[in-house]
Amino acid sequence: MDEFDYVIVGAGTAGCVLASRLTEDGKSTVMLLEAGGSDRSIWIQLPIGYGRTFFDRRINWMYDTEPVAALGGRCSYWPRGKVVGGSGSINAMVYVRGQPRDYADWKAMGNPGWGWDEVLPYFKKSEHFDRVCDYHGQDGPQHVTDITPHVHPICHKFIAAAGTLGLAPTNDFNGEQHEGVVSTPSIRGPGGGHRPPMPFCDRRLSAGTLRFKRRHWRAASCSTVSVQSVSNTRHAGS
């Protein structure tokens, strides 16, 4: 029977990042369980493929919410990824971190370490942004692309029209000026490929430091976790 130092249930964004971090020491082994299948579908690889994956039960749990009183009792469709990469593999590739004041609120509610200044270094660590600035990183595994130079000319007209209505533009809503109208940055790799958050795992596989193999990404649902205390448990570095 195979033995692993860590078992991670779910190969979504968090699972892939956690597997990468836990194997950085080159010693720890990880079993990554995923109920869905491979992310090699052409509709995941194509940037426009999210229009198809949003309604594909093979790679999408296709949940519905409970009735919401504020919506007149209606339910909302809630797509969630059932595939390696999780919901990150079926999204529209828009890269949004959230507002700094939200992080400040979370910290104020009694969650130390969640302030904006505390989480920003981790955002930067994860990024491979295509231009240099103080609010983004260039050495991380996750490609983030500023698509402004590549958008259709009508997009620039739209932003200019918003300005006439008093909606100020910004060059990066993940940067210094969070409020404003701008073309959304995109999560995609060189050549336009789309496989977030797999770059976090791929770099460990290619380096040989991620000890689990692709054969372990077989369809698996976890119903029970049994933890046994052992005396020689090793811990990965921080």
Summary of the structure (lengths in Angstrom):
residues: 238
radius of gyration: 20.1
end to end distance: 28.2
largest distance: 67.8
contacts: 616
relative contact order: 0.19
helix: 33%
strand: 13%
